[in-house]
Amino acid sequence: MTDRTDSTGTQPLRTDALRADVADILGVSPAEIGDDDDLVDAGLDSVRLLALLNRWQVAGTSVSFLDLAERPTVAAWAGLLAPAGE
């Protein structure tokens, strides 16, 4: 995982980094994951989702499992995980 620390000391998750993390957990290339692809259809299960959630919480994000599970797309997650003001 790459360092994502910004000037405030928090670690916002940018869309490209988010896509890379999802691709890593699914064992595919980031290019294979579109913004609006249903990640469950792409192979994301609850165990992998929990692993991503843990990774992102350790990096300083604040989001719940339910938030991610309700809308499993890169575009939706980017909105949830973007720093305020973006």
Secondary structure by P-SEA (a helix, b strand, c coil): cccccccccbbbbcaaaaaaaaaaaacccccccccccccccccccaaaaaaaaaaaaaacccccaaaaaacccaaaaaaaaccccc
